Amino acid sequence: MTDEIRRPNRFRILIIGRANAGKTTILRAVCGAEGEPNVYDQYGKEVRASNSILSPSSLRGEHNIEYSLIFPSSPGFVFHDSRGFESGAVEELELVREFIRKKANLGSMKNQLHAIWYCFSTDSNRFMTAAEKEFFDTIDTGTVPVIAIFTKFDALDAAAFRALSDQGIPFAEAQRKASEHAQEQFNQDLMPLIKQLVHPPRAVVCLRNMHNNSSPGTIQKAASELIESTSAALNDGALKVLLVQTQRVNVELCMKAAVER
C-alpha cells in the first residue's frame, strides 16, 4: 500500500441542507473565499456551470452530489453538496444514502468521505422535516461523523429578546441576555429531540451573525467553532491532523495540535 493511499492530502466533506440554510456562507467562511468554487466531475474534469453550483437558482442538471467543489483559496478542502430533503423527495435521500455508503467504505482514505455537515436554518417554522428526520433515523454513517449546524441563530436571539422584553426586563438587559436565553431554550426544547434520533449527530454547532459582512471577526469565530467541533468528532488521529493542516481559520487549533503531536 503506497503512502498516497494511506495518507489523503485533502479533507472531504459532504454538506447537506435545504435552500437558504446558509451552506454557501459557511463554505466561504471556512475557506476564506469570496467567489465561487471550482467544480469538478467524478473524473476530475472541470465543470463549467452558468450559475453557482451552490445557488438555489442553479439549474438542476448542473447539480450533482458526485461533483467536487474546491475553492482556490483553500484547495485542501473538497466539498460535495446535497440540496437536502423536502417532504416526499425520496430520490435525493436515496442518492445521499448511496453516496455515503460508497464513500464511507472505500479502501483508500484518499477518496473517502471524512465528515458530513448537515445545515438547518433556525429562522424556519420547522427546524427538521419528516424527510430530514428519516436521514438520521435510517442512515448509519459509520465512522463518518455528522455535525449538525444550526444557522441563522440570530432569529432565536431575536425571539428570546422579545420574550424577555415581554417579561418586563429592561431593554439593555434583555439585549444582553438574549443570546444566552436563546441557547437555553434551544437546549431545552430541541436538543432532546436531536438526542432521540436513531443516529444522532456527533456534534451540534449553533452559528449566528454569519451574514454580517461588517464583522469579519465574528464570521471567522463561527468558522473556527465549526472546525473545532468537526475535529473533536473525528475518531482518526490522522484525519484530525489533516483537518488542522487544511483549515486556516483556527490558529489556536493548529498550535494545540502541534503541542500534542
Secondary structure, 3 states (H helix, E strand, C coil): CCHHHHCCCCEEEEEECCCCCCHHHHHHHHHCCCCCCEEECCCCCECCCCCCCCCCCCCHHHCCCCCEEECCCCCCEEEEEECCCCCCCHHHHHHHHHHHHHHHCCCCHHHCCCEEEEEEECCCCCCCCHHHHHHHHHCCCCCCCEEEEEECCHHHHHHHHHHHHHCCCCHHHHHHHHHHHHHHHHHHHCHHHHHCCCCCCCEEEECCCCCCCCCHHHHHHHHHHHHHHHHHHCCCHHHHHHHHHHCCCCHHHHHHHHHHC
